[in-house]
Amino acid sequence: MFLTGQSSTSSVLTAMKLRPVDYLLKKITRNELREKLEGYFGRQKAKG
């Protein structure tokens, strides 16, 4: 999961080659970040 201020197309494409869970821009709100993290960790917990 990337949290970055880089929103250029080349930055996004470079990051996506690393196959992140998500690519979040720093303008994300605290609630949005919490939801993303809870969703990710909830899926990991469900996998066992």
mmCIF file of the N, C-alpha and C atoms, coordinates in Angstrom:
data_MODEL
# 
_entry.id   MODEL 
# 
loop_
_atom_site.group_PDB 
_atom_site.id 
_atom_site.type_symbol 
_atom_site.label_atom_id 
_atom_site.label_alt_id 
_atom_site.label_comp_id 
_atom_site.label_asym_id 
_atom_site.label_entity_id 
_atom_site.label_seq_id 
_atom_site.pdbx_PDB_ins_code 
_atom_site.Cartn_x 
_atom_site.Cartn_y 
_atom_site.Cartn_z 
_atom_site.occupancy 
_atom_site.B_iso_or_equiv 
_atom_site.pdbx_formal_charge 
_atom_site.auth_seq_id 
_atom_site.auth_comp_id 
_atom_site.auth_asym_id 
_atom_site.auth_atom_id 
_atom_site.pdbx_PDB_model_num 
ATOM 1   N N  . MET A 1 1  ? 0.857   -1.158  0.000   1.00 0.00 ? 1  MET A N  1 
ATOM 2   C CA . MET A 1 1  ? 0.000   0.000   0.000   1.00 0.00 ? 1  MET A CA 1 
ATOM 3   C C  . MET A 1 1  ? 0.907   1.226   0.000   1.00 0.00 ? 1  MET A C  1 
ATOM 4   N N  . PHE A 1 2  ? 0.680   2.090   -0.964  1.00 0.00 ? 2  PHE A N  1 
ATOM 5   C CA . PHE A 1 2  ? 1.451   3.323   -1.063  1.00 0.00 ? 2  PHE A CA 1 
ATOM 6   C C  . PHE A 1 2  ? 0.611   4.494   -0.570  1.00 0.00 ? 2  PHE A C  1 
ATOM 7   N N  . LEU A 1 3  ? 1.192   5.346   0.238   1.00 0.00 ? 3  LEU A N  1 
ATOM 8   C CA . LEU A 1 3  ? 0.592   6.626   0.616   1.00 0.00 ? 3  LEU A CA 1 
ATOM 9   C C  . LEU A 1 3  ? 1.594   7.680   0.188   1.00 0.00 ? 3  LEU A C  1 
ATOM 10  N N  . THR A 1 4  ? 1.222   8.480   -0.794  1.00 0.00 ? 4  THR A N  1 
ATOM 11  C CA . THR A 1 4  ? 2.188   9.381   -1.405  1.00 0.00 ? 4  THR A CA 1 
ATOM 12  C C  . THR A 1 4  ? 1.538   10.675  -1.880  1.00 0.00 ? 4  THR A C  1 
ATOM 13  N N  . GLY A 1 5  ? 2.365   11.633  -2.158  1.00 0.00 ? 5  GLY A N  1 
ATOM 14  C CA . GLY A 1 5  ? 1.917   12.878  -2.763  1.00 0.00 ? 5  GLY A CA 1 
ATOM 15  C C  . GLY A 1 5  ? 2.154   12.873  -4.261  1.00 0.00 ? 5  GLY A C  1 
ATOM 16  N N  . GLN A 1 6  ? 2.734   11.806  -4.772  1.00 0.00 ? 6  GLN A N  1 
ATOM 17  C CA . GLN A 1 6  ? 3.053   11.690  -6.191  1.00 0.00 ? 6  GLN A CA 1 
ATOM 18  C C  . GLN A 1 6  ? 1.826   11.220  -6.965  1.00 0.00 ? 6  GLN A C  1 
ATOM 19  N N  . SER A 1 7  ? 1.317   12.090  -7.824  1.00 0.00 ? 7  SER A N  1 
ATOM 20  C CA . SER A 1 7  ? 0.122   11.715  -8.582  1.00 0.00 ? 7  SER A CA 1 
ATOM 21  C C  . SER A 1 7  ? 0.358   11.715  -10.094 1.00 0.00 ? 7  SER A C  1 
ATOM 22  N N  . SER A 1 8  ? 1.610   11.906  -10.509 1.00 0.00 ? 8  SER A N  1 
ATOM 23  C CA . SER A 1 8  ? 1.882   11.904  -11.948 1.00 0.00 ? 8  SER A CA 1 
ATOM 24  C C  . SER A 1 8  ? 1.662   10.500  -12.506 1.00 0.00 ? 8  SER A C  1 
ATOM 25  N N  . THR A 1 9  ? 1.313   10.442  -13.753 1.00 0.00 ? 9  THR A N  1 
ATOM 26  C CA . THR A 1 9  ? 1.059   9.153   -14.404 1.00 0.00 ? 9  THR A CA 1 
ATOM 27  C C  . THR A 1 9  ? 2.268   8.239   -14.300 1.00 0.00 ? 9  THR A C  1 
ATOM 28  N N  . SER A 1 10 ? 3.455   8.782   -14.491 1.00 0.00 ? 10 SER A N  1 
ATOM 29  C CA . SER A 1 10 ? 4.655   7.933   -14.432 1.00 0.00 ? 10 SER A CA 1 
ATOM 30  C C  . SER A 1 10 ? 4.876   7.375   -13.026 1.00 0.00 ? 10 SER A C  1 
ATOM 31  N N  . SER A 1 11 ? 4.595   8.162   -11.990 1.00 0.00 ? 11 SER A N  1 
ATOM 32  C CA . SER A 1 11 ? 4.739   7.671   -10.612 1.00 0.00 ? 11 SER A CA 1 
ATOM 33  C C  . SER A 1 11 ? 3.758   6.558   -10.314 1.00 0.00 ? 11 SER A C  1 
ATOM 34  N N  . VAL A 1 12 ? 2.518   6.745   -10.753 1.00 0.00 ? 12 VAL A N  1 
ATOM 35  C CA . VAL A 1 12 ? 1.486   5.728   -10.529 1.00 0.00 ? 12 VAL A CA 1 
ATOM 36  C C  . VAL A 1 12 ? 1.847   4.450   -11.265 1.00 0.00 ? 12 VAL A C  1 
ATOM 37  N N  . LEU A 1 13 ? 2.259   4.550   -12.515 1.00 0.00 ? 13 LEU A N  1 
ATOM 38  C CA . LEU A 1 13 ? 2.611   3.364   -13.297 1.00 0.00 ? 13 LEU A CA 1 
ATOM 39  C C  . LEU A 1 13 ? 3.805   2.630   -12.704 1.00 0.00 ? 13 LEU A C  1 
ATOM 40  N N  . THR A 1 14 ? 4.803   3.373   -12.245 1.00 0.00 ? 14 THR A N  1 
ATOM 41  C CA . THR A 1 14 ? 5.967   2.751   -11.614 1.00 0.00 ? 14 THR A CA 1 
ATOM 42  C C  . THR A 1 14 ? 5.549   1.994   -10.357 1.00 0.00 ? 14 THR A C  1 
ATOM 43  N N  . ALA A 1 15 ? 4.720   2.615   -9.543  1.00 0.00 ? 15 ALA A N  1 
ATOM 44  C CA . ALA A 1 15 ? 4.261   1.966   -8.310  1.00 0.00 ? 15 ALA A CA 1 
ATOM 45  C C  . ALA A 1 15 ? 3.424   0.734   -8.618  1.00 0.00 ? 15 ALA A C  1 
ATOM 46  N N  . MET A 1 16 ? 2.562   0.816   -9.622  1.00 0.00 ? 16 MET A N  1 
ATOM 47  C CA . MET A 1 16 ? 1.687   -0.303  -9.935  1.00 0.00 ? 16 MET A CA 1 
ATOM 48  C C  . MET A 1 16 ? 2.462   -1.531  -10.411 1.00 0.00 ? 16 MET A C  1 
ATOM 49  N N  . LYS A 1 17 ? 3.627   -1.323  -10.964 1.00 0.00 ? 17 LYS A N  1 
ATOM 50  C CA . LYS A 1 17 ? 4.468   -2.458  -11.376 1.00 0.00 ? 17 LYS A CA 1 
ATOM 51  C C  . LYS A 1 17 ? 4.889   -3.289  -10.165 1.00 0.00 ? 17 LYS A C  1 
ATOM 52  N N  . LEU A 1 18 ? 4.894   -2.669  -8.984  1.00 0.00 ? 18 LEU A N  1 
ATOM 53  C CA . LEU A 1 18 ? 5.257   -3.375  -7.755  1.00 0.00 ? 18 LEU A CA 1 
ATOM 54  C C  . LEU A 1 18 ? 4.072   -4.099  -7.128  1.00 0.00 ? 18 LEU A C  1 
ATOM 55  N N  . ARG A 1 19 ? 2.900   -3.974  -7.771  1.00 0.00 ? 19 ARG A N  1 
ATOM 56  C CA . ARG A 1 19 ? 1.671   -4.645  -7.367  1.00 0.00 ? 19 ARG A CA 1 
ATOM 57  C C  . ARG A 1 19 ? 1.235   -4.325  -5.938  1.00 0.00 ? 19 ARG A C  1 
ATOM 58  N N  . PRO A 1 20 ? 1.056   -3.053  -5.636  1.00 0.00 ? 20 PRO A N  1 
ATOM 59  C CA . PRO A 1 20 ? 0.610   -2.692  -4.287  1.00 0.00 ? 20 PRO A CA 1 
ATOM 60  C C  . PRO A 1 20 ? -0.860  -3.063  -4.064  1.00 0.00 ? 20 PRO A C  1 
ATOM 61  N N  . VAL A 1 21 ? -1.231  -3.134  -2.821  1.00 0.00 ? 21 VAL A N  1 
ATOM 62  C CA . VAL A 1 21 ? -2.626  -3.371  -2.462  1.00 0.00 ? 21 VAL A CA 1 
ATOM 63  C C  . VAL A 1 21 ? -3.463  -2.166  -2.876  1.00 0.00 ? 21 VAL A C  1 
ATOM 64  N N  . ASP A 1 22 ? -2.897  -0.968  -2.704  1.00 0.00 ? 22 ASP A N  1 
ATOM 65  C CA . ASP A 1 22 ? -3.607  0.258   -3.045  1.00 0.00 ? 22 ASP A CA 1 
ATOM 66  C C  . ASP A 1 22 ? -2.596  1.377   -3.240  1.00 0.00 ? 22 ASP A C  1 
ATOM 67  N N  . TYR A 1 23 ? -3.018  2.452   -3.876  1.00 0.00 ? 23 TYR A N  1 
ATOM 68  C CA . TYR A 1 23 ? -2.192  3.634   -4.119  1.00 0.00 ? 23 TYR A CA 1 
ATOM 69  C C  . TYR A 1 23 ? -3.007  4.830   -3.657  1.00 0.00 ? 23 TYR A C  1 
ATOM 70  N N  . LEU A 1 24 ? -2.631  5.392   -2.518  1.00 0.00 ? 24 LEU A N  1 
ATOM 71  C CA . LEU A 1 24 ? -3.399  6.466   -1.895  1.00 0.00 ? 24 LEU A CA 1 
ATOM 72  C C  . LEU A 1 24 ? -2.630  7.773   -1.953  1.00 0.00 ? 24 LEU A C  1 
ATOM 73  N N  . LEU A 1 25 ? -3.340  8.839   -2.297  1.00 0.00 ? 25 LEU A N  1 
ATOM 74  C CA . LEU A 1 25 ? -2.714  10.152  -2.326  1.00 0.00 ? 25 LEU A CA 1 
ATOM 75  C C  . LEU A 1 25 ? -2.852  10.825  -0.966  1.00 0.00 ? 25 LEU A C  1 
ATOM 76  N N  . LYS A 1 26 ? -1.861  11.637  -0.609  1.00 0.00 ? 26 LYS A N  1 
ATOM 77  C CA . LYS A 1 26 ? -1.821  12.257  0.711   1.00 0.00 ? 26 LYS A CA 1 
ATOM 78  C C  . LYS A 1 26 ? -3.009  13.145  1.038   1.00 0.00 ? 26 LYS A C  1 
ATOM 79  N N  . LYS A 1 27 ? -3.806  13.493  0.074   1.00 0.00 ? 27 LYS A N  1 
ATOM 80  C CA . LYS A 1 27 ? -4.987  14.290  0.389   1.00 0.00 ? 27 LYS A CA 1 
ATOM 81  C C  . LYS A 1 27 ? -6.116  13.440  0.962   1.00 0.00 ? 27 LYS A C  1 
ATOM 82  N N  . ILE A 1 28 ? -5.841  12.178  1.220   1.00 0.00 ? 28 ILE A N  1 
ATOM 83  C CA . ILE A 1 28 ? -6.840  11.271  1.782   1.00 0.00 ? 28 ILE A CA 1 
ATOM 84  C C  . ILE A 1 28 ? -7.175  11.720  3.208   1.00 0.00 ? 28 ILE A C  1 
ATOM 85  N N  . THR A 1 29 ? -8.435  11.577  3.577   1.00 0.00 ? 29 THR A N  1 
ATOM 86  C CA . THR A 1 29 ? -8.827  11.957  4.931   1.00 0.00 ? 29 THR A CA 1 
ATOM 87  C C  . THR A 1 29 ? -8.484  10.835  5.911   1.00 0.00 ? 29 THR A C  1 
ATOM 88  N N  . ARG A 1 30 ? -8.469  11.181  7.163   1.00 0.00 ? 30 ARG A N  1 
ATOM 89  C CA . ARG A 1 30 ? -8.178  10.195  8.210   1.00 0.00 ? 30 ARG A CA 1 
ATOM 90  C C  . ARG A 1 30 ? -9.199  9.052   8.150   1.00 0.00 ? 30 ARG A C  1 
ATOM 91  N N  . ASN A 1 31 ? -10.462 9.392   7.947   1.00 0.00 ? 31 ASN A N  1 
ATOM 92  C CA . ASN A 1 31 ? -11.496 8.355   7.888   1.00 0.00 ? 31 ASN A CA 1 
ATOM 93  C C  . ASN A 1 31 ? -11.329 7.447   6.676   1.00 0.00 ? 31 ASN A C  1 
ATOM 94  N N  . GLU A 1 32 ? -10.984 8.022   5.526   1.00 0.00 ? 32 GLU A N  1 
ATOM 95  C CA . GLU A 1 32 ? -10.757 7.210   4.330   1.00 0.00 ? 32 GLU A CA 1 
ATOM 96  C C  . GLU A 1 32 ? -9.581  6.265   4.545   1.00 0.00 ? 32 GLU A C  1 
ATOM 97  N N  . LEU A 1 33 ? -8.504  6.769   5.142   1.00 0.00 ? 33 LEU A N  1 
ATOM 98  C CA . LEU A 1 33 ? -7.335  5.931   5.412   1.00 0.00 ? 33 LEU A CA 1 
ATOM 99  C C  . LEU A 1 33 ? -7.691  4.814   6.378   1.00 0.00 ? 33 LEU A C  1 
ATOM 100 N N  . ARG A 1 34 ? -8.428  5.134   7.413   1.00 0.00 ? 34 ARG A N  1 
ATOM 101 C CA . ARG A 1 34 ? -8.841  4.118   8.386   1.00 0.00 ? 34 ARG A CA 1 
ATOM 102 C C  . ARG A 1 34 ? -9.658  3.025   7.698   1.00 0.00 ? 34 ARG A C  1 
ATOM 103 N N  . GLU A 1 35 ? -10.600 3.421   6.842   1.00 0.00 ? 35 GLU A N  1 
ATOM 104 C CA . GLU A 1 35 ? -11.430 2.449   6.119   1.00 0.00 ? 35 GLU A CA 1 
ATOM 105 C C  . GLU A 1 35 ? -10.589 1.550   5.223   1.00 0.00 ? 35 GLU A C  1 
ATOM 106 N N  . LYS A 1 36 ? -9.630  2.144   4.508   1.00 0.00 ? 36 LYS A N  1 
ATOM 107 C CA . LYS A 1 36 ? -8.755  1.357   3.625   1.00 0.00 ? 36 LYS A CA 1 
ATOM 108 C C  . LYS A 1 36 ? -7.957  0.343   4.440   1.00 0.00 ? 36 LYS A C  1 
ATOM 109 N N  . LEU A 1 37 ? -7.374  0.791   5.559   1.00 0.00 ? 37 LEU A N  1 
ATOM 110 C CA . LEU A 1 37 ? -6.566  -0.102  6.381   1.00 0.00 ? 37 LEU A CA 1 
ATOM 111 C C  . LEU A 1 37 ? -7.403  -1.190  7.043   1.00 0.00 ? 37 LEU A C  1 
ATOM 112 N N  . GLU A 1 38 ? -8.564  -0.827  7.559   1.00 0.00 ? 38 GLU A N  1 
ATOM 113 C CA . GLU A 1 38 ? -9.435  -1.828  8.174   1.00 0.00 ? 38 GLU A CA 1 
ATOM 114 C C  . GLU A 1 38 ? -9.885  -2.861  7.143   1.00 0.00 ? 38 GLU A C  1 
ATOM 115 N N  . GLY A 1 39 ? -10.185 -2.401  5.945   1.00 0.00 ? 39 GLY A N  1 
ATOM 116 C CA . GLY A 1 39 ? -10.580 -3.330  4.886   1.00 0.00 ? 39 GLY A CA 1 
ATOM 117 C C  . GLY A 1 39 ? -9.457  -4.294  4.531   1.00 0.00 ? 39 GLY A C  1 
ATOM 118 N N  . TYR A 1 40 ? -8.264  -3.754  4.400   1.00 0.00 ? 40 TYR A N  1 
ATOM 119 C CA . TYR A 1 40 ? -7.119  -4.595  4.057   1.00 0.00 ? 40 TYR A CA 1 
ATOM 120 C C  . TYR A 1 40 ? -6.837  -5.617  5.159   1.00 0.00 ? 40 TYR A C  1 
ATOM 121 N N  . PHE A 1 41 ? -6.737  -5.130  6.399   1.00 0.00 ? 41 PHE A N  1 
ATOM 122 C CA . PHE A 1 41 ? -6.414  -6.054  7.499   1.00 0.00 ? 41 PHE A CA 1 
ATOM 123 C C  . PHE A 1 41 ? -7.549  -7.028  7.770   1.00 0.00 ? 41 PHE A C  1 
ATOM 124 N N  . GLY A 1 42 ? -8.784  -6.613  7.521   1.00 0.00 ? 42 GLY A N  1 
ATOM 125 C CA . GLY A 1 42 ? -9.915  -7.530  7.663   1.00 0.00 ? 42 GLY A CA 1 
ATOM 126 C C  . GLY A 1 42 ? -9.825  -8.669  6.654   1.00 0.00 ? 42 GLY A C  1 
ATOM 127 N N  . ARG A 1 43 ? -9.431  -8.344  5.412   1.00 0.00 ? 43 ARG A N  1 
ATOM 128 C CA . ARG A 1 43 ? -9.281  -9.398  4.391   1.00 0.00 ? 43 ARG A CA 1 
ATOM 129 C C  . ARG A 1 43 ? -8.125  -10.331 4.757   1.00 0.00 ? 43 ARG A C  1 
ATOM 130 N N  . GLN A 1 44 ? -7.042  -9.771  5.282   1.00 0.00 ? 44 GLN A N  1 
ATOM 131 C CA . GLN A 1 44 ? -5.901  -10.613 5.663   1.00 0.00 ? 44 GLN A CA 1 
ATOM 132 C C  . GLN A 1 44 ? -6.280  -11.553 6.807   1.00 0.00 ? 44 GLN A C  1 
ATOM 133 N N  . LYS A 1 45 ? -7.031  -11.031 7.769   1.00 0.00 ? 45 LYS A N  1 
ATOM 134 C CA . LYS A 1 45 ? -7.464  -11.855 8.909   1.00 0.00 ? 45 LYS A CA 1 
ATOM 135 C C  . LYS A 1 45 ? -8.378  -12.974 8.441   1.00 0.00 ? 45 LYS A C  1 
ATOM 136 N N  . ALA A 1 46 ? -9.262  -12.669 7.491   1.00 0.00 ? 46 ALA A N  1 
ATOM 137 C CA . ALA A 1 46 ? -10.192 -13.676 6.977   1.00 0.00 ? 46 ALA A CA 1 
ATOM 138 C C  . ALA A 1 46 ? -9.464  -14.796 6.239   1.00 0.00 ? 46 ALA A C  1 
ATOM 139 N N  . LYS A 1 47 ? -8.324  -14.463 5.620   1.00 0.00 ? 47 LYS A N  1 
ATOM 140 C CA . LYS A 1 47 ? -7.535  -15.476 4.915   1.00 0.00 ? 47 LYS A CA 1 
ATOM 141 C C  . LYS A 1 47 ? -6.915  -16.463 5.888   1.00 0.00 ? 47 LYS A C  1 
ATOM 142 N N  . GLY A 1 48 ? -6.698  -15.992 7.126   1.00 0.00 ? 48 GLY A N  1 
ATOM 143 C CA . GLY A 1 48 ? -6.159  -16.855 8.164   1.00 0.00 ? 48 GLY A CA 1 
ATOM 144 C C  . GLY A 1 48 ? -4.710  -16.846 8.176   1.00 0.00 ? 48 GLY A C  1 
# 
